[in-house]
């Protein structure tokens, strides 16, 4: 004759209830505390990385060796991590200036614009472009100006030396003082301009690592 054990019966009932509850209750998962306390890790592109760029407003750019000209380039191809993640998408903008450098011109990047609204500083430059063309008085500038974006100083120099006052040149003069550049050229029969091919001359090299944000 077995004895009734109220303790064991209560334990069995509690165990059965627990098993039933576990089978029907939804599973709740929470993020680890560390993921809530720390922001996602930033991606850093190392210095020395090459960023291909393009300028889709003209086939070439013409400036004087002493001219500074603001310009915006576009990233020509996706910049990816080793795992294939796109870090800088093609079409992102690089804002900067063409500046005089060692007898030529060099693009100095100042700001990277991703997706039209993510802006951050960037420290990168192109090579120094020293390819020049000589402009003499009376020179036919058709081949130089065709398909070109022309800096204000270069446009003024060409206008003064050749008398070429076509609308294409006058439009890029902007607020540049014709007298300022013209005075420098007074009495001279020639000058030089730097001719830049955006597809090959302006690719950028990072001078310091770029921490994307």
N, C-alpha and C positions, 0 to 999 in steps of 0.2 A: 504494500500500500504506500503510494508516494505521498509525500507531504507537499502541500501548496506553499511555495516560497514567494511571498508578496514582493520581495526585493528583486528577485530575478524576473518576475513577470513585469514589473515596472520598467526594468532595464531593457527587456526585450521590446516592450511597447515603445519606449523612447527611441531605440535603435531603428525600429521599423518606421517610425515617424520621420526620423532624420533622413532615411534612405528615400522616402517618398518625397520629402521636401527638396532634396538634392536633385531629384529627377525632373522636377517640374519648374523649379525656380530658374530665371534667366541668369546667364553668366555675366558678371560685371568686370570690366578690365579698366585699369587706370594707367596713365602714363607714368613712367618712372619719375621719381622726384628730381633726378638730375636733369631730365629733359625739360622739366618745367622751370628750373632755376637758371639754366644757361641757354643763351641764344644759339642758333645754328652756327656751325663753324664756317668762317669766311674762306673763300677760295682765293688763293694768291697766285698770280701769274708771274713767274720769275723774270728778273731783269735779263736783258739780252734776247728776249723773245721777239721775233719778227711779226709785225702785223701788216698784211698787205692792204693797201688802200687804193682808192680811185677817186677821180674828179669827173663827174658826169656832166659838167656844165660846158666843157670845152675839150678840144683835142690836145691843146697845149696851153701853157701859161708863159707869158712874157713879162719880165720885170727888169729893172735896172739892177746892177750889182749892189747899189746902196739903198735899195728900196725895201720898205717893210709893208707887207700887204696881208690883211686878215683874210682867211680863207677857211672853208669847212670841207673836209674830205669825208669819204664814206669807207667803212671797212668792206673790203672786196670779197672776203670769204669767211666762213664761220671759224672762230678760234675755239678749238676743242681741248678738253682734258685728255689724258692718256686713255681714259676709259670711254671716250667718245661723247662725253657730256659737252654741250655747247656752252661756252663761257661768255663769249662775245659774238652775238649773231651778225651775220653779214647785213650790211645796210645801216649799222650803227654809225653815228656821226663822230668825227674827231675835229674839234674846233681848235684853231691855232693860227699861227702867222708864218708867212714866208719872211725870213730875216736875212740880212747880209751876213756872209760867213766866208772868210778866207778867199776873197775875190769872187765869190759866187753867191748862191742863195741856198738856204736850208729851211725846211719846214720844222717848226717847233710846236709840238702839240701841247695844249693847255687843258682841255676838257674832253672827256668821253661821255657821249650821250647814247644810252641804250633804251630802245623802245620809246624814244621820244620824250621820256620824262625822268629817267634815272641818270642823274648827272654826277660826275665825280672827277677830280683832278687826275691827270695822267702825265707822266714824265717820259716823253719819247721824242725822238727826232728822226728826220730822214738823213740820208747822206748829203754831203755838200755838192750841189750841182754847179759845175763850172763851165758847162757848154754855153758858149756865147756866140752871138752873131754881131757883126759890125754894121752899123747904120751910117751911111754917108749922105751928104747933101745930094738930093736928087735921086736917091736909091728907090727902086721900085719895091715897095713893101708888101706887095700882094702875097708872096709866098710866106712871109713872116706873120702876117696878120690873119691869114686864112685859118678859120677854126680856132682862133686863139682867144683866151681871156687875158686882157692886158692891164697891168698895173697902171695907176694914175701917172706915176713919174715916167714910165716907159712910153705911155701914150703921148704925153706932153713932149718928150724928147723926139719921138718919131714925127710928131706934128711940126715941131720947130725946124727940124733938119730937112724934112722932105716936103713940107707944105701939104701933107696928106691930112686933110680935115674931114674925112668921112665920118658919117654919123656914128659908126661903130667905135671910132676912137673917142669922139667927143663924149659919148655916153659914159665911158669909164673914167673920164677925168674927174667926175664928181666934184668935190670941193677943193681939189688940188689947185694950187695957185699956178697958173700958166707962167706968170712972171717969175716965180721962184725958180722953177726948173729952167725956164727959158733964159734967165740971166746967167745961169751956170754954163749954158751952151753958147752964149754969145761969143762970136768970133771963132768958134770951133767948127770943123767940117765933118766930124764923125763922133760917134759914141758907140758903146756896146750895150747889148741887152742879153740877159740870161734867158735861154729858151728851155723850158721844163716840159718833159713828157710825163704826165701824171701816172701813166700806167706802169712805168719802170723806175722813175726817179724818186718817188715820194714814199715808198714803203718805209714803215716806221720800225725803229728798234727801241725797246724799253730801256731807259737809262737807270731805272730803279724798279723794284718789284711793284706789281699792281694788285692791291687787295680789293677785289670786287665787293661791292656792298649793295 
